[in-house]
Amino acid sequence: MDRQGIAFLTTRVILSIVVVASITGTFYIGVKNVMPMIEEGKVKKQVEELDSIFHQMVVGDARDVALQQDYKTEYGERHTYEFDLPSHLAYLGIGTDPDPNNNGKYQCKLMGNGNVIVYKIEGRSKKIYWLDKDIKLCLGEYKNNNWLIKKPEEGLVIIHGGKYEITFELVKYHDEKYIIMYANNTVPYEVS
């Protein structure tokens, strides 16, 4: 019986297991740290697409909500956008900073003129994307069979990843143009 050979093989097996475990652990830690960055990039790409869409919309026709023009017969510039948000999304605020105090208590209060998109991926810092000052976003409200500006004005907060389809429409209210979001009855959002 070759005891030296058996000891050598046992040592090699143990070392092989340790090396494989180390490589696997390092790979797992690397993937865990890289995934939030990839997800953040995915949201940033969608935010930049929205910015481009909004720039095209603000030069189009606007439906007059002060005159109660019906959204079915009078068309403001409209665009429906399908979000595909990652599973680790903490929040996406359109027209608002959902967590202005960074305390986890979400709100929908309009930020400035609503010309901002704020998002956060779990494990990453909050990202603020400012839009041009002529792009004013606010939540729409389906009231009396018509889409109008929600009063008091709010932004939209999406608090979970997934697919969401939101329609944006250019409206005017006393000669001011706004882009309203048809979402108050269709997308889960949280109001404090």
Buried (B, 14 or more C-beta within 10 A) or exposed (E): EEEEEEEEEEEEEEEEEEEEEEEEEEEEEEEEEEBBEEBBEBBBEBBEEBBEBBEEBBEBEBBBBEEEBEBEEBBBBBBEBEBEBBEBBBBBBBBBBBBBEEEEEBBBBBBEBBBBBBBBBEBBEBBEBEBEEEBBBBBBBBEEEBBBBBEEBBBBBBBBBEEBEBBBBBBBBEEEBBBBBBBBEEBEBBEE
